[in-house]
Amino acid sequence: MATKKILRRLKIKKSIRSKISGTPERPRLSVFKSNTAIVAQLVDDTKGHTLAYITSRSVSDAKSVNIELSRKVGSLLAEKAKESGIETVIFDRNGYLYHGKVKALAEGAREGGLKF
């Protein structure tokens, strides 16, 4: 059975996804985090395609994620987006609080040149 914390996050996620949607010109930057990894992807919701994808596992062999690694994942995703010709995105925090690792990933993406 899901805990109250997970149900709260899923409720927030549903609310956020009802309001935002990615397009080919301005895709949705979706974030997922677990205890061992953080994943970021650029999604075109009109076609249902992932345009760019990166995970902390592809960047480092560390068994856990910290703020520095999250920032690095964000900047590498920004580089992949630039190669694909993407400059602006819509940030989807996926129900997580905008704090810590999620905030570091967003700041890394901004430093890499993406505009939110």
N, C-alpha and C positions, 0 to 999 in steps of 0.2 A: 504494500500500500504506500502511496506517495505521502511524503511528509508535508506539513503545512508550508514549509519554506519552498518546496518544489512547486506546489500548487499555486502559491503566490506569484512565483516567477512566471509560470505558464499563463496565468491570468494577465499579467502585465505584458507578456510577449504577444498574446492575442490582441490586446488593445493597441499595441504599437503597430502590429502588422496590418490592422484594419485601416490605419491612417497613412502608411507609407508603402510605396511600391517602386521598384527599380525599373528604369528604362535603359535602352542601349546607350543613350547619350549620358545618362546620369544613373548608373547602377546603384544597387543597395549594397553597402558594405556590412555584411553580417558577421557577428562575432559569436563564437562558442568557446566556452572554457570548461575544463575539467580539472581534476586534481593533478593530472600529469601533462596536460597539453593545452595550448590555446590555438584556435583555428580561426582564420579570417578568409572570407571569400567575397568576391564581387559578383552579384547576381542580377541578371536581366529577367525581371519577373514577367515581362510580356511574352517571352519565348520559353521561360523556365530553364535558362542556360546559366551555367557558371562561367564567368569571363576570366577570372583569375582566382587562384587558390594558393594559400600557404599555411603551413602548420609549424609549430615550434619544434616538432620532431624532425622536420627537414632542415632546420637551422642549427639545432644543437642536439647532442646526445644526452642532455641533462634529464634526470628522472622527474624533475618538477619544474614549474614555470615561476620565474620571478619577474619583477617589474622591468629590469634591463632587457630580458629576453622578449618580453611583450613589446617593448619599444622597438626592438630590432625587427620583430615580425611585422609590425606596422610599417616601418620604413622599407622593408623588402617588398611588401605588398604594393606600396606606392610606386616602387621602381617597376614592378610588373605591370601596373596600371598605366604608367607613362609609356611603356613599350607598346601597349595595346591602344594608345591614343586616348585614354580616359583621364580627364582632369578634375571633374567634380563627381562627388558621390553623395548618397544619402546614408547616414550612419544609423545602423540598426543594432542597438546594444543587446537585443534578444532577451529583454527582461532582466538583465543583470544591472546592478547599480553602476552608475558612471563614477567609478572609484577604483583605485588600485590598478590591477592588470588591464581592465577594459579601458580606463582612462589613458594608461601608458601606451596601449596599442593605438588609440586614436591620436595621441600627440605624436607618436612616431610616424603615422600616416601623414599628418599635417606637415611635419618636418620634411618628409619625403616629397611634398609638393601637391598632395591631394587637397582639394577644397571641399568643405562640408557645407 
